[in-house]
Structures are given as C-alpha cells and as structure tokens.
Amino acid sequence: MKTVLGLALVLTHVATVALSGPLTETRFQQISETVFGPVIEAHDIPGMAIGVTHGGETYIYTYGVAVRETSQPVTSDTLFELGSVSKLFNVALAGLAEARGHLSLEHPVSDWIPGVEGSAFDTITLYDLAAHANGGLPLQVPGQIRSAQDLTQWLAKWKSEDDPRRIRSYSNLSIGLLGMITGAAFGSDYETALEQELLAELGLKSTYLTVPEAAMPRYAFGYHRFGGNPVRAKLGFLDAEAYGVKSSVTDMVRFLEAHLGTRSTTADVQAALLRTREARYDTAHFAQAMIWEGYPWPVSAEQLTAGNSREMALAPQTMTRKDAPVDGPLFFNKTGATSGFGAYVAMVPGKDIGVVVLANRNYPNPVRSAATLQLILEIVGAE
C-alpha cells in the first residue's frame, strides 16, 4: 500500500509543484522539500541526503537522522550504503584498467579464469559481464561459492540458457566476477585497486568498501523495511564488488561531476567513465550500458517505473544487440539497496545535471525514480 501511496503522491507533485525562477540555494531547498517531503513521510524514511550538480554548481539537501537511537542528524558527510549503485564504481575501475592497457573489455572471461576454457565463458566478454549479457547467471552468488577455487569449479560446470547476448540476467555474480578480474589486472585485490587507482584519482575521500575506524561515527544505520530495526550490510564472497560501497552525498556528487566533465580528471579516467555509458544492448525499456541504464530524453515517470521494476532485476529478460549508438540526449540511472538503505543516481549529460539520492531506508524504486525525475524537471525547467 505504501508503494502505491508514495508513487501517487510523487506523481501528484509532478503536476503541481511549479516552483519557477532561477535555481538558487533557497529554491533548491524548496524544490527538494516539496518533491521528497511526501516520499519521506509515506515511507517513514529516517534520513535522506540529496545532491545535485548542475551547470558546474553543487547543491545539497539533508533531512532527518543518520542514527535514530541518538538523534544524530544527516549531514553532507554522512556515510550511506549504496547497494548496487556500487556497481558503477566497479565498471569505472574496469574501464580504467582498459584505458591503461591492463585488460580489454572485448576479451572473453576465459582469458582471465584458468580452468573455464571450453565453457560459455569463451563467448561472454568482460564488457558482457558489466552489461548483464551473461546468458542467465543467477542474481546472487550461489551459497557453495566461498572462494576463487569454488568459483572456478562452479563456472566450469555452468551452462548458459541461450546465446549470452540474447539474455539479460541482472547478476551480482556477474559484476562480482568482473571486479575480481579487474583487481587482478591491476596486480592486486579489488578493494586495493578501487581505492588506489580510481577513488584516489577522483579525489573521493569519503568512499569506502571497509569504513575506517576514524570514519565510523559518520556511518549511518539503515532501518529495515520490515520492522524498522537498525541494520548494516554484512558482506560475503564477491559481495563487496557488487554492492559494498559506502559513500557520502558530497563524494557521490563529485563522482557525477567527473562523469559530466565539470570536475577535472585525467584523460584515462575520463575515457573510463565515458566507456561505462557506451550502450550496446537494448531491453524492452532501456539501452543497457555498463551497469548504467539509458533512456531517450525526455523520459516519463511511467517509463522509469517499468525499467526499474522488480521483474527487470529478478527475472531474465530478452535483449538485443544494438545496431548503432543511441542518437540524441539520454537519461542515465541506477538504483541500489541493502536491507536498510536505498540509493538512486541519475544524470542527463545533455542538460549538464546529475542527481544522487541517499536514504537509510529501502523504499520502492519507482518512487525514487519518479521523485528524482520531478526534481530534475523542476531544475532544468527553471532556466
């Protein structure tokens, strides 16, 4: 019932907000409160942080508490679990490895995992792992896989349901495998490579897989969608690569600024980020890039609801190889969640705008996408 109510409230505001005028800090705060206030109320969200980069300017809105038990407020430095938004860092690192000549995303997985030659992984490329073009790999890492040796044995026996390029199967195993390979390409493990090669280059000093002791006071608690008890994610084998990143709204805005080109980065980092937005496949609802999902701009809340549905995450979907690059401006997005957190990022490079919404409650994806779209429309329509 809350899902329906929350989405209905957002869609109502799509038609009625009408906060006109140039974007100032005051207007941004008003728009954020007007658009997301009903969402926060409908879904009992303890705390939220919204960050926007637009025209080279940064705007941040914070609400509520990071820790209910102590009434610790959310700030621009509060750390939230990103869930599957973490995958965007994974593919950016893979793109950087390619840009530096450590690997090719066009090469098959079997080039990197000895013992799986002669399997479906002679066909599935590293790019395909990032695009979920994997022929039906499971959503979660199977319970019997607890080490690299277990993984190799499982992969060698696995059979694809079809031509991998015809089946999109959203898979933490797929992206976890890519992260493991990328770490090896840098001559280290995934966490070390991520920190030293990508996060350091981007200047992200509040983004972690393992939150250091000094930063723990800034780490919010999530509140479980069923029962509301405080929770934080516990990570198993390959989970860090798929959904283990914790970050602040400030750092996430910087990440989007790097994507949009308003934050100075090296040529190889810029090439890596651009590579992740290269969409080679079409689904029923969006163009599939390296984790990023692209929709022609302008996009409707209904289109985003369909593309961010549970079915797209939980069930294999038919997809086709694209004949040509997407023509025209695109809206890119990615959702993420753990048991107690909900994250959403979106950007429209053609409008020079990026948005991140972080919350310590896992609330429905259609509500996140509809509210964020309305926020973007209010901002770009105010010029």
C-alpha positions in Angstrom: 0.0 0.0 0.0 2.8 2.4 0.8 4.4 1.8 -2.6 1.2 2.8 -4.3 0.6 5.8 -2.0 4.2 7.0 -2.3 4.2 6.9 -6.1 0.8 8.5 -6.3 2.0 11.4 -4.1 5.0 11.9 -6.3 3.0 11.9 -9.5 0.6 14.4 -8.0 3.5 16.7 -7.3 4.8 16.2 -10.9 1.8 18.2 -12.0 1.5 20.7 -9.2 5.0 21.8 -7.9 5.5 24.7 -10.3 8.4 26.4 -8.4 9.5 28.8 -11.1 12.5 31.1 -11.2 16.3 30.7 -11.4 17.9 28.0 -9.4 19.3 29.4 -6.2 20.3 27.6 -3.0 17.0 28.6 -1.4 14.9 27.4 -4.4 16.8 24.1 -4.4 15.9 23.5 -0.8 12.3 24.4 -1.5 12.1 22.1 -4.5 13.8 19.2 -2.7 11.5 19.5 0.3 8.4 19.8 -1.8 9.2 16.8 -4.1 10.7 14.5 -1.5 8.8 15.5 1.6 5.7 13.3 0.7 8.1 10.4 -0.1 9.8 10.7 3.3 6.5 10.8 5.1 4.9 8.0 3.1 7.8 5.6 3.7 8.9 6.6 7.2 12.4 7.4 6.0 14.6 8.4 9.0 17.2 10.3 7.0 18.0 11.4 3.4 20.6 13.3 1.6 20.1 14.7 -1.9 22.9 16.1 -4.0 22.7 17.8 -7.4 25.4 19.0 -9.7 24.1 21.4 -12.4 25.9 23.9 -14.6 29.1 23.4 -12.5 27.3 24.3 -9.3 26.6 21.9 -6.4 23.5 21.8 -4.2 22.9 19.6 -1.2 19.7 18.9 0.8 19.7 16.9 4.0 16.9 15.7 6.2 16.4 13.7 9.4 18.7 11.4 11.3 21.5 9.1 10.5 21.0 7.2 13.8 17.6 7.3 15.3 18.7 6.0 18.7 21.0 9.0 19.3 19.2 11.6 17.0 22.4 12.0 15.1 21.5 14.3 12.1 22.2 13.5 8.5 24.9 15.9 7.1 26.7 16.2 3.8 29.4 13.9 5.2 27.1 11.1 6.5 28.0 7.7 5.0 25.3 5.7 3.4 25.4 2.2 2.0 25.0 2.4 -1.8 23.8 -1.1 -2.5 24.0 -1.8 -6.3 25.0 1.8 -7.1 28.4 0.4 -6.0 28.5 -1.4 -9.4 29.1 2.0 -11.1 32.5 2.1 -9.4 33.2 -1.5 -10.4 32.7 -0.8 -14.1 34.6 2.5 -13.9 37.6 0.7 -12.5 37.3 -1.9 -15.3 37.2 0.9 -17.8 40.2 2.5 -16.2 42.1 -0.9 -16.4 41.3 -1.0 -20.1 42.3 2.7 -20.6 45.7 1.9 -19.0 46.2 -1.2 -21.1 45.8 -3.8 -18.3 42.9 -5.6 -19.9 40.5 -5.4 -22.9 36.8 -5.4 -22.2 36.4 -7.2 -25.5 38.3 -10.3 -24.4 36.4 -13.4 -23.1 36.2 -14.2 -19.4 38.1 -17.5 -20.0 41.2 -15.5 -20.8 41.3 -14.5 -17.1 40.0 -17.5 -15.3 42.1 -20.6 -16.0 40.0 -23.8 -15.9 36.9 -22.4 -17.6 38.1 -22.8 -21.2 35.6 -24.5 -23.4 32.6 -23.2 -21.5 30.2 -20.3 -22.1 32.9 -18.0 -20.8 34.7 -18.3 -24.1 31.9 -16.3 -25.5 31.0 -14.0 -22.6 33.3 -10.9 -22.6 34.3 -8.7 -19.8 32.0 -6.0 -21.3 29.2 -8.5 -21.3 29.7 -9.1 -17.5 29.1 -5.4 -17.0 26.0 -5.3 -19.2 24.4 -8.4 -17.7 24.6 -10.1 -21.1 25.5 -13.4 -19.4 23.0 -16.0 -20.6 21.3 -16.4 -17.2 23.8 -16.1 -14.4 22.0 -16.0 -11.0 21.2 -12.8 -9.2 23.1 -13.9 -6.1 26.4 -15.7 -5.7 25.5 -19.4 -5.0 25.9 -20.3 -1.4 28.5 -23.0 -2.2 30.9 -20.4 -3.7 33.1 -19.1 -0.9 36.5 -18.8 -2.6 38.1 -18.3 -6.0 38.6 -22.0 -6.3 34.9 -22.7 -5.6 34.1 -20.0 -8.2 36.3 -21.6 -10.9 34.7 -25.0 -10.4 31.2 -23.7 -10.5 31.8 -21.6 -13.6 33.4 -24.5 -15.5 30.2 -26.6 -15.0 27.7 -23.8 -15.6 25.7 -23.9 -18.8 24.2 -20.8 -20.5 20.4 -20.8 -21.1 20.9 -19.3 -24.6 23.3 -17.1 -26.5 24.5 -14.8 -23.7 23.9 -11.8 -25.9 20.2 -12.5 -26.1 19.6 -12.9 -22.3 19.9 -10.1 -19.8 20.2 -11.5 -16.3 20.8 -8.9 -13.6 23.6 -10.6 -11.6 25.7 -9.8 -8.6 27.8 -12.8 -9.6 28.4 -11.3 -13.0 29.6 -8.0 -11.7 31.5 -9.6 -8.8 33.4 -11.7 -11.3 34.3 -8.6 -13.3 35.6 -6.9 -10.1 37.8 -9.8 -9.2 39.3 -9.9 -12.7 39.9 -6.2 -12.7 41.6 -6.3 -9.3 43.9 -9.0 -10.7 44.6 -6.9 -13.8 45.9 -4.2 -11.5 48.1 -6.7 -9.8 46.1 -6.6 -6.5 42.7 -7.3 -5.0 39.6 -5.4 -5.9 39.4 -3.2 -2.8 43.0 -2.1 -3.1 42.7 -1.4 -6.8 39.5 0.6 -6.2 41.0 2.7 -3.5 44.4 3.4 -5.0 43.6 3.5 -8.7 40.1 5.0 -9.0 38.9 6.7 -5.8 42.3 8.4 -5.3 42.2 9.7 -8.9 38.7 11.1 -8.4 39.5 12.7 -5.1 36.8 10.7 -3.3 38.0 10.7 0.3 34.7 9.5 1.9 34.0 6.5 -0.2 34.9 3.1 1.1 34.4 -0.7 1.0 35.7 -1.0 4.5 34.8 2.0 6.6 37.9 3.0 8.6 37.6 3.4 12.4 38.0 7.2 12.1 35.0 7.5 9.8 32.7 5.1 11.7 30.9 7.9 13.6 29.7 9.2 10.2 28.4 5.8 9.1 24.6 5.9 9.3 22.5 2.9 10.4 19.9 1.7 7.9 16.4 0.8 9.1 15.0 -2.4 7.8 11.9 -2.1 5.6 10.2 -4.8 7.6 10.2 -4.0 11.3 12.4 -0.9 11.3 15.3 -2.4 13.2 18.8 -0.8 12.7 21.0 -2.8 10.3 24.2 -2.6 8.3 25.2 -4.9 5.5 27.4 -8.0 6.1 29.4 -8.9 3.0 30.4 -12.3 1.8 32.4 -13.6 -1.2 32.2 -11.1 -4.2 29.6 -9.0 -2.4 31.9 -6.0 -2.0 32.3 -5.8 -5.8 28.5 -5.9 -6.3 27.0 -3.8 -3.5 29.6 -3.0 -0.8 30.4 0.7 -1.3 29.6 3.3 1.4 29.8 7.0 0.5 28.6 10.4 1.3 26.3 12.6 -0.8 29.3 15.0 -1.3 31.5 12.3 -2.8 28.7 11.0 -4.9 28.1 14.4 -6.4 31.8 14.6 -7.2 31.6 11.3 -8.9 28.7 12.6 -11.1 30.7 15.8 -11.8 33.5 13.6 -13.1 31.0 11.9 -15.4 29.7 15.2 -16.6 33.1 16.7 -17.2 32.7 19.5 -14.7 35.3 18.0 -12.3 38.8 17.9 -13.7 40.1 14.3 -14.2 42.9 12.7 -16.1 42.4 11.6 -19.7 42.3 7.9 -18.8 39.7 8.4 -16.1 37.5 10.4 -18.4 37.8 7.7 -21.0 36.9 5.0 -18.5 33.8 6.9 -17.3 32.7 7.5 -20.9 33.2 3.8 -21.7 30.8 2.8 -18.9 28.0 4.8 -20.7 28.5 3.0 -24.0 25.3 1.1 -24.5 25.5 -2.0 -26.7 22.2 -3.7 -25.9 18.5 -2.9 -26.0 16.0 -4.2 -23.4 12.2 -3.7 -23.6 12.6 -0.4 -21.6 16.1 1.0 -21.9 19.5 0.8 -23.5 21.9 -1.3 -21.4 25.4 0.1 -21.0 28.0 -1.0 -18.4 25.6 -1.0 -15.5 24.1 2.4 -16.5 20.7 2.2 -18.0 19.9 4.8 -20.6 16.5 6.2 -21.8 16.0 8.7 -24.5 15.4 12.2 -23.1 12.9 13.4 -22.2 11.7 10.4 -20.3 8.4 9.8 -18.3 7.9 8.5 -14.8 6.0 5.6 -16.3 9.0 4.6 -18.4 11.3 4.7 -15.4 8.8 2.7 -13.4 8.8 -0.1 -16.0 12.6 -0.1 -16.3 13.2 -0.1 -12.6 10.6 -2.8 -11.8 11.3 -5.9 -9.8 10.9 -8.1 -12.9 13.9 -6.4 -14.5 16.1 -7.3 -11.5 14.7 -10.7 -10.6 13.9 -12.4 -13.9 16.0 -13.0 -17.1 14.9 -10.6 -19.9 15.3 -10.8 -23.7 17.7 -8.2 -25.1 19.1 -7.5 -28.5 22.4 -6.2 -29.7 22.3 -2.5 -30.8 22.9 -1.8 -34.5 24.1 1.7 -33.8 24.9 4.1 -30.9 22.0 5.8 -29.3 21.2 9.0 -31.1 20.2 12.1 -29.1 20.3 13.0 -25.4 20.0 10.3 -22.7 18.8 10.0 -19.2 21.0 7.5 -17.3 20.1 5.9 -14.0 20.9 3.2 -11.4 19.2 2.0 -8.3 20.8 0.4 -5.3 19.7 -1.0 -2.0 20.7 -3.1 1.0 18.3 -4.3 3.8 18.3 -0.8 5.4 19.4 1.6 2.7 18.0 2.9 -0.6 20.1 4.8 -3.2 19.4 6.3 -6.6 21.6 8.1 -9.1 20.6 9.8 -12.4 22.1 12.2 -14.8 21.3 13.9 -18.1 24.6 14.8 -19.7 22.9 16.9 -22.3 21.4 19.0 -19.6 24.5 19.1 -17.5 22.7 17.7 -14.5 23.3 14.8 -12.1 21.4 13.8 -9.0 22.1 11.4 -6.2 19.5 10.5 -3.5 20.7 8.5 -0.5 18.3 7.3 2.3 18.7 5.0 5.3 15.5 3.1 4.3 15.0 0.7 1.4 11.9 2.2 -0.3 10.5 1.3 -3.7 12.5 2.0 -6.8 9.5 3.6 -8.8 9.1 6.1 -6.0 12.8 7.1 -6.1 12.9 7.4 -9.9 9.6 9.4 -10.2 10.7 11.9 -7.5 14.2 12.3 -8.9 12.8 12.9 -12.4 10.5 15.6 -11.0 13.4 17.2 -9.2 15.4 17.3 -12.5 12.4 18.7 -14.4 11.9 21.4 -11.8 15.6 22.4 -12.1 16.1 22.3 -15.8 12.7 23.9 -16.4 13.6 26.8 -14.1 16.1 28.3 -16.5 
